[in-house]
Amino acid sequence: MEKIKLDSKKKTALVVLALVLVITAGLLLFLNASSGVAVDTVTREDIYRSIMDTGRVTSENSLNLQAPGNGKILSIPTSIGSRVKTGDLLVVLDDSALGYELKSLEYQIKSLESNIAYLSDPYDDLALENYEGSVRIAYENYLSAREDYEKARSLFELGGISLSELTSLELESTVSEMNYSMALNESKAASQGGDTDVVGQYRFQLESLTARLEALKKNMEDYEVKAPFDGIVGDIYVKEGEFAAALVPLVQVYEEKYYIEAQPLEENLVLMETGAAVEIILESAVIEGSIRRIHPTIQRVISDLGIAQQRGIVEIQTNHEFSLVGREVDLNFRLYPRQAVLTVDKETLVRRGDKDCVFVVVDDRAQLTEVMVGARGNQRYEIIEGLKEGDTLILSPGDDLEDGEKVSY
């Protein structure tokens, strides 16, 4: 076969044509190429912002009942964990020292009343003799009480008697000395005849002593420590036979009404609002609750790792009956709930200037669309405007993705 010979011009033209065809094919392939992307679908869902934390079971009312005064613990007619009613006896303290003081006050009051009666009328010889007799008796009682106290001091130093017994004898000696002094003054006043100024002073003393007597009676009643409300004995801090000083805690009582106290971080606290739902997770059970109070202060606390943190206090109400006060529970705060709203994955959102946007897939191309965002859940956000249910959106679009770019998924 005879070969076809081409001149140089025709060869050059064929080479150029081949190059044009190759470049054109490459451009067509490039223009029809698409970026592979992950997508999300616009759906209607219930969303809320979830914040996990912990809290402690707390009684609505918990009191540490204190000793009303110094005294020995005579009995504790209750036990830890016992249910008590208002007025039930919890702790009994020895009030014998107050008993001596009570008798002394009663004697002084009677003496003043008698003196006022005598001083209001002229005195006869018999009345004066009675006053002098009262002085002698009061003096003898004083000497006897002082002698008993001096002997008791020696016995106490040898360990023969208790401090409580020594204190009682000391008080009795002091009271008897006061009675002697009062009787002596009254006798001198009586020997001088009726005196309206003295009567006025005695009336003032009588009012003062009467007030002290009533206060002392109330104080003696307090030596029987009783339950102030219906509840449970949480703890007992003393034992029978021990000496309790005034204001020392004796017993704890708490009501069987509970709430949960949480201490969220400041950045979480500012997101919370009263009435918000809270899930209280107790072992395998989930108990419904709600925020009833947010304390208006922030406290600086040190975490278990030694880190300084700013935390607030939130109270959560619930009708559940807990068995252990102080127990730690897990909490799930459900904030800003929305029902059946249009939602998108938060990773579909991008910022273009000062606007929120998404890339909607339309005819296999990325279409940049402005949207209005509503409530923000942990993973999905509410969309108020800009999208419709079923729209397909590009997840995590890169900064290099352009409006109108061809995509595939």
Secondary structure, DSSP 8 states (H G I E B T S, - for coil): -------HHHHHHHHHHHHHHHHHHHHHHHHH--EE--EEE-EEEEEEEEEEEEEEEEESSEEEEE-SSSEEEEE----TT-EE-TT-EEEEE--HHHHHHHHHHHHHHHHHHHHHHHHTS---HHHHHHHHHHHHHHHHHHHHHHHHHHHHHHHHHTTSS-HHHHHHHHHHHHHHHHHHHHHHHHHHHHHT---HHHHHHHHHHHHHHHHHHHHHHHHHHHTEEE-SSSEEEEEE---TT-EE-TT-EEEEEE-S-EEEEE--BHHHHTT--TT-EEEEEETTEEEEEEEEEE-S--EEEE-TTS-EEEE--EEEE-----S-TT-EEEEEEEEEEEEEEEEEEGGG-EEETTEEEEEEEETTEEEEEE-EEEEE-SSEEEEEES--TT-EEESS--TT--TT-BEE-
